[in-house]
Every structure is written in structure tokens, then in C-alpha cells.
Amino acid sequence: MTTDAIITLALATLIIAAAALGLIRVIFHLIAVKKTLASVIGGVQVIAEKTSTVPIVLTSVNESLRPVREFCDAV
């Protein structure tokens, strides 16, 4: 093989190795983003549960206030 062919193969190998290294780094960044998004989704679900709509909670509140309403009706 000539010297030019060896240099070309060496440079091609270095370029391919650099591209592979860059892609591996991207993969690790995407894995980190996936973990962060999983945490965010979990937090959003907790917020959604804690801020549920009023009609679900309203019946229990009305039951708790029934004695007060009956007392006010009696007065």
C-alpha cells in the first residue's frame, strides 16, 4: 500500500472514531434527559392528584358541614 492510502485510511478512521464518540455522548445525554422527564412526569401526576376537581371533594365537605347547616336552619 502506498503512503497516501495509509494516511487516507488513518484519517478516515479518526473521523469515524470522532463521529462515533460524539454519537455515544449524545446517547448518554438522551438517557439523562429520559430520567429527568420521568421525574417531571411523576411530579406532574402528583400535582394533578392534589389539585383534583372540586366536585370530587365537594360531597365530603358538604357532609362535614351538614350539622352547621341544620343548626342554621333551626335558628
N, C-alpha and C positions, 0 to 999 in steps of 0.2 A: 504494500500500500504506500502511496506517496505521502509526503508530509502534509500536503494540502488536505487530503482526505482524512487524515488522523486529526488535524486541527478542526476540520468541519464536524467530525463526529464528536469530538470533545466539547465543542461549543454547543452543539445540539443537545448533548447530554446535560450540560449545565443549564441550558434554557428549560429543558423538560423538567429537570430536578427543581428548579426555582418555581416553575408553574405548579408542580405537584406540592411543594411546600406551601405555597400560597393557598391552594385548594384545601389542604389539610387544616390550615389555620382558619379558613372560612367554615369548615365543618365544625371545629371546636367552638367558634363564635356562635354558630347556629344552635348548637347543643345548649350553650349558656342562655341564649335567648329563649329557647323552648322551656327551660326550667323556670326562667323569670316569668314567662307568660302563664305557666301553670300556677305559679304563686298568685299572680294578678287575678286569674280566673277564679281561684279559690277565694280570694278576698272579695271579689265582686259578688260571688254567690252568698257569702256570709252577710254582706251588706243588703242584698236582696231579701234574705230571710228576715233580717232585723227590721227592715222597713217595709214589711208586708202591708197589704192594703187595709184600710180601716174596717170594712165590713167583717173581716175575719175576727178582729179584736173587739169590734163594737158590741157584739152579743154578750161577751163576757163582762164588758164594762157596764152594760145595761143591767145585767143580772146583779152585779155588785151594788149598783145604785138603786135597786128596787125598794129596799127599806126606806131610803130617803124619799123616794117619790111617793110611797104610800103614806109616810108621815106628813108630807106636804099636802097631799090630797085630803088627809083627815083634818088639817088645820083650816 
